[in-house]
């Protein structure tokens, strides 16, 4: 099973609040899944180290709020 599929399965189960501290590849896979982008997009997403990516579940679907936000900016928006 591909990483994108495994992360998608986790997102399907995590339709509430969740925080994941993980590798950039997992974040890229989640972004691809949330945006329903083609798998080739995985390699075109740059996730900075020690950054925050904010995804929200609105009851029907995941949305992408912020990608690779510096932690100083992210703390203000949470």
URMO-V392239 format. One record per helix or strand of 2 or more residues. SS is the DSSP state (A for helix, B for strand). FROM is the first residue (numbers start at 1). TO is the last residue. Records with the same first field share a line. If there is no record, write none. Layout:
SS = FROM-TO / FROM-TO
This chain:
A = 3-13 / 24-35 / 39-44 / 71-77
B = 51-57 / 62-70
